[in-house]
């Protein structure tokens, strides 16, 4: 942020003169040209007086929160619900008004985005969606994705590194047959498929270690029901892997139910490690080993980035990577 000293140096006048001009000191006797030069330099450097900054801080800010799921879908996804909760709590503490915009079929009700100071977009979006959002405001922060890092702010976790940490732990624990249960997501009207970074990391790691086996990979949707059906399929094949990395805790719940119904013990017969560490993970039987993602903090961080854009007119984009933590519980040994 520019200071009076910066303005004085560039304009070529004393610090006292600059201060008195910008604070409208009526007793100061200087030429109109001097005043004009000081005002021009102050505007060029983006300087604001204490009074101006105070007015900006007092201005009521209204933001939009764009959800890439429908409201019904999000209610069944604790991960995104937790991100949204973090945004809501931070907005409440900072007295920021917000409006939620949910997906309706293959589109968003963008009429609700009009007359807002900026947006936080939770999830993954097509280029077409992003272009539409940007027509309403240049102040956009993405959470859980990072499209065009040269333009937009984002808050993400390093999914690849977190997945690699789990897989290395499995191999160092003596496992050589690693299974993977994951999901596929789609964006845009054309329903373009997105390859999940957990799946990509699993394939790369097992190929590098010489233990890759396509038969040990199961891809469905990120739901409890899909986790259940995919594990049932794996059990039906026989010769089941000794440990599975499951792409979400919600899926892992279905996986564990399928193993229980087949009289397979966790972790004695099959170990399970998952992703997200939702609230109920530690209360499952046995408690679920998982990668902890600080979802509420991701939401709160996104609010902070958006406020920088709105209040300080920051132009250079930021990408904030929130660390994860591997939590080992009784579902894996």
N, C-alpha and C positions, 0 to 999 in steps of 0.2 A: 504494500500500500504506500502511495506517495506521501512524503512529509513536506512540511513547510521549507525545510532545509533544501530538499530536492528542487522545489520550485524556485527558491531564491537563487540557487546555483545556475539553473538553466535560464532564468529570466534576466539575471544580471543585476539584481537589486538586493538590498540588505534583508536579513531575516525579519527585522522589525517592520520594515515597510511592507513586505509581503503579508505578514500576519495582520497588520492593521487594515490593509486593503481587503483581504478575504473576509475579515470579520466586520467590514463595513463601518470602520471608524470615521465618523462624520467630521472629527476635528483634524484629520490628516489632510494636508495640502499637497497633493501631487497632481500631475497632468493627466488628462484623459488617456493619452497614449500609454502612460505608465500603468494605469489601471487595466487598460485593454490587454497589454502584454502579459500582465500577471494572471488575468482571468484566462487568457488563451493557453498559457503554460499549465495552469491548474487543471483545465479541462483536458488538455493533451495527456497529462499524467494520471487523470482519473481521480484527482484529489477531492475529498469531501470534508467539509467542516464538521465539527462535533455536532452542530445543530442538524446538519443534513443527515449524518449517520444515525442520529437519534430518531429522526423522522422515518428513515428506512426501517429501523428496527421495530418501530411501533406499527408499521403497516401490516395489516392482517394478510397473511399469506394463505392461499388456497392451492392445494395440489391435487392431482389425480393419481390414484393407484390402479394400474392396469393389470389385471390378472389374466394369464394365458389360458386358464381353465374356466369352465362355467362355474357358477356358484355351487351347484350340486356336486360337481367333480371335486372341487377344492375341499368341500366338507369331508370328503373321504381321503384326503391327502394331508396327513399331519405335518409334513415337511413345509409345504407352502402356507399352510395355516399359521405355522410358527413364524415364518418370515413376515407375513401380514400382521401378526400380533406385535412383532417388534416395531414395525412401522407405526401402527396405531398407538402404541404406548409412547413412542418418541414424539409423535405429533401432539398427543395430549399434553405431554410435559412441556412442550414448547409453544403450546397454544396455536397450533397450526390446523386449519380446517382441511379436510380431505374428503374426496368423493371416490368411491370404488366403481370401477368399470370392469364388468365380466364379459367373457366371450359368449356370444350368442350364435350357436351354430358354427359357421366358419368366418364370422366377422365380429367386430366390436361396435358397440353403440357410441361412435365417436362424437355424436352431438353433445354428449356429456363432458367432452374434453374442452369445450369452448370456454373462454374467459377464466382459465386457470394459469397459475404462475409457472407450473412445470409438472412433470410426471415421474413416477417411479413405476417401472414395468417389471413385474415379477414373472419369470419363466423364460421361455424361448419363443422367438417370433420370426416370421418370414421377412424378407427385405420389403415386400409389399406392405406389410403391417407397419414396419418401422418408418417407411416413407410417409405413410398416412399420419402416424403420430407426430412426426416432425413438422407437419403442416400447421399444427396447433401450438407448438412451442419448441424452441431449441434446447430447453432445459429438460433433459431426459436422463434418468439414471436406471440402468438395467441391473437386476438382481438375479443371479444364477445363470447368466449368459453375458457374453461380452462382444456384441456385434460392432464392428468398426471402431476399434479402440482409439483411432485418431480423431474421432468426432464425439463419441459418447462416453460418459462416466459409467463404471460398472463395479459391482461387488460380487466376487466369485470365491469359490474354494478351488484348490488345486486337486481336482479329482484324480488325475493321472498319478500324481505323487502319492496320494493317499492309498490308491489301489495297489500301487507297487509296494508300499510298505506292508500291506496285508499279505500279499503273495510271497514276499521275501520271508515274512514271519512263518508262513505255512511251510515253505521249503526248509527253512532252518530248523523247524520242529520235526522234520523227518517225513513230511508228506510228499509224495511224488505223483499222485493222481488227484489233481485239483479240478473240481467242477465249477461251472459258472452258470448262474441263473440271473438273467437280466431282462430288460424291456426295450421296446422301440417306441419312440415318440415321433409325432408328425406336426408340421407347421404349414400355415398358409392354406389358401383355397385348394391348391393342388395336392395338399397333404404330402409334402415332401418329407421323406423319412430322415431322421437324425440318428447317426450312429453314436451310441452312448460311449463316453470316454472311458468308463469302467470296462466295457467290453473290449474296446480297442487296446487298453493297457493289458488286459488279461491275455489277449491273443499274442501281443508282442512279447510279453514276459515268458509265456509257456513255450513259444517258438524259440526264444533265445536259450532257454534252459533245456530244450530238446524233449519236452514232455507234453507238447501240444497234441490234442486229440479232439477233433470236431465233434465226436460223439458225446463229449462231456460238456457241450455248450447248449444251453436252452434259452431261447429268446421268445418272450411273449409280451405282456403289458405289465405296467408297474402297479399291480393290484394283488391283494391277498389271494384272490381266487386263481389268478394266473400262477402265482408261486406254488399253490397247492397242486394244480394240474400238471405243471412242469416237473415237480418232484415225483409225482405219481408216475409220470412217463419214465423218469430216470430209474425209479425202483423197478418198473416193469421190464426194463432192459436187462437188469441183473448186472453184476460186477460194478457196483456203484462206486464212485470216487469216495475217498476217505474224508474229504473235506470239501465244502462248497463255499464260494464267495457269492453272496446274494446282493443284488444291486440296491435293494431298499429294505428297511425294516418291515414295511407293510407286506412285501412279498415273502420275507422270511417267516412271518407268522403262518402263512399258508404252507410253506415248506416244512416247518416243524410239525404242523398238524398231520401232514401226509406221512411223515416219518413215524409219528406216534401211532397212527392207524395201522402201519405196516410192522409194528413191533420192533422198529429199529431204534436203538438208544442213541441219544445225543449227550455227550460227544463220543461215547465209546465206539459206536458203529460209524457214525457220520458227524463230523464237526461242522459248525455253521458260524460264519462271520458275515455281518451285514453292513449296511451303510445308513447313516442319519442319526442314530441314537435318539429316536423319539421317546417321549415320556414313559411309554408302557414297556419299553425294551427290557428294562431291568426287573420287571415284574413277571416276565414269562417264565415258564418252567421247562428247561433250566433258563436262567437269565441269559439274554442274548449278547454275545460279543459283537461289537459294532464300531464303526468309525463315527465319532462324535462331530457333528457339524453345528456350529454356533449360529443357528438360524435367526433367532431373535436379534442377535447382535448384527447380523447381516442387514436386517431390516432397519435397525437404528442407524447403522453406518450410511445406508442409502439416503436417509433423511438428511444427515449432516452434509453429504456431498451435494444434494439438491439445494440446500440452503446456501452453500457457498456460491453456487451458480446464480441463484436468485438475488441474494443480498450483496455479493461482492463482484458479480459479473465476471466470475472466473472463466477464462476462455480455453485454457489448456486442460484437456480431459485427464481424468485420473482412473486407474484401475486398482482397486483395493482387493488383495487376496487374503482372505481370512483363513488362518491355520485350522487344521483338523487334529483330532486326537484318537488314537486307536485304544479302545476300551475292551480289555479281555475279561470276559465273564465265563460262566460255566458251560456255555454252548460249544466251546472250542478248547482243545488242548494240544 
